[in-house]
């Protein structure tokens, strides 16, 4: 059975890594295949010309917006210039003592 391209998987993890270290990994589009391999086999492009995610030979434009002060990373994907997907957000840290 083929994978559903619109399927979303959400997971929560705890880490002893600093917020800055986690934010740096999630904010780097070239590392997307490391933490979201179902989304992209590789990433081409650069910050100046734009980023493209390649999955099974199909290209999608991606945009990554980082808000350092809020500790958020929002990723938007559009396979066609006029079409935009809902962003994926990553937010942290949790309040002290909350699990």
HELIX and SHEET records of a PDB file:
HELIX    1   1 UNK A   19  UNK A   27  1                                   9    
HELIX    2   2 UNK A   29  UNK A   31  5                                   3    
HELIX    3   3 UNK A   32  UNK A   35  1                                   4    
SHEET    1   A 5 UNK A  42  UNK A  46  0                                        
SHEET    2   A 5 UNK A  50  UNK A  55 -1                                        
SHEET    3   A 5 UNK A  58  UNK A  67 -1                                        
SHEET    4   A 5 UNK A  72  UNK A  78 -1                                        
SHEET    5   A 5 UNK A  88  UNK A  91 -1                                        
END                                                                             
